[in-house]
Each structure stands twice: as C-alpha cells, then as structure tokens.
Amino acid sequence: MSYLEILRVKMNIQDRFNQTKIIIDKSKILESEIIIASQIILKSLKKGGKVIVMGNGGSAADAQHFVAEFVGRYKSEREPLAAIALTTDTSILTAVGNDYSFDEIFSRQCKAILKPEDIILAISTSGNSKNIVQGIKYSKNKSAIIIGLTGKTGGKMKNYCDVILKVPSTDTPKIQEIHRIILHIICEIIEESINKK
C-alpha cells in the first residue's frame, strides 16, 4: 500500500468516526425517553415481569446482546434480571416461518409467553419490519407496554409504541451504532438502580 493509499484510508476512517460523533451529539435529545424507558423496565422487573426483546438481522444481535447483559451482568455483580430475546430459538423461528409466515415469528412467541406485567422492547432501524409491527400490535392489544428503538421517522412502529427512541438518522449502520449505546445506557441505569437497594 502506498503512502497516499494509507492516507486515504486513514482519512476515511476519521470521517466515519466524525459521522458517528455527529449522530451521537444529535441523539442527546433522547435523554428523557431513555430515562422513561428505564423506569418502565425497572417497574416491570419489580412486579416480577420480564423484558421481551425482538429485532431482525443486526437488531436481532442487539436484542440478544441486551438480554445477555440482563441475565449475566453489565458492569456490576448482581442477581440476574428476567429478559428473553425472541431471536434465538432456530426451531421456533423456522417452524413458525415455514408453517405460518415469517411475519408471525414474534407475534406467535408473544402469544405463548407474554404476561400482563411484561415489557416489549422492539428494535427496528426502519420501524417498518412486518414481523416487528405484527409482534407489537399483538402485544399492544394485550395491554403490554411497548418500548421502540428505531430510526429518524419511527416508521409504522411509532403508532404502537408507548415510548419510542428515534435515532435522528436514516443511515442503517449509524442507527445501529447508536442503538448499542442507548441499550448500554439503559443497562447501566437499571443496574445502578438495582444495586442501590
């Protein structure tokens, strides 16, 4: 690699960091929504509820990561917290997708496990994923509280969420980067609140 090629790569890397920083700065407007979402989750956990998390692709990975922080730990030693990602059981996902429709992979699981004290955390960068919308519509009809994590417009999801955290961007990878920061902040708020007892 020539010096100019190295310099070009370095400039592109710096540009990527700067682009993310701009969206991070814009996302600071979500502070009150992050606090409200954390309070809702804490209230549910205290009542014996659980957090049910759903997402597709990278958002499925974020759902599983978030649940791992709950059941394991984020930073501090504590008791495990009740959470489940609806993205992990390949037998359920493929059976429901094959026998019914991929659009029903989350709603069908919610029908099986949703309890009145549970919280739904739905992650979709567009807010328009059919299986997410169907999952939260079903859960909303069962009086579940819905927290949505999405991009700038909120998509169709915004019509069914009690709290919606809309990252001010339409760039999917950037939205996902900020989603991970938000999820870690929620983990930290909840863990600190629980450890204060």
HELIX and SHEET records of a PDB file:
HELIX    1   1 TYR A    3  LYS A   26  1                                  24    
HELIX    2   2 SER A   27  LEU A   30  5                                   4    
HELIX    3   3 GLU A   31  LYS A   46  1                                  16    
HELIX    4   4 GLY A   58  VAL A   71  1                                  14    
HELIX    5   5 THR A   90  ASP A   99  1                                  10    
HELIX    6   6 PHE A  102  GLU A  104  5                                   3    
HELIX    7   7 ILE A  105  ILE A  113  1                                   9    
HELIX    8   8 LYS A  130  ASN A  141  1                                  12    
HELIX    9   9 LYS A  156  ASN A  159  5                                   4    
HELIX   10  10 THR A  172  ASN A  195  1                                  24    
SHEET    1   A 5 ALA A  83  ALA A  85  0                                        
SHEET    2   A 5 VAL A  51  GLY A  55  1                                        
SHEET    3   A 5 ILE A 119  ILE A 123  1                                        
SHEET    4   A 5 ILE A 145  THR A 150  1                                        
SHEET    5   A 5 VAL A 163  LYS A 166  1                                        
END                                                                             
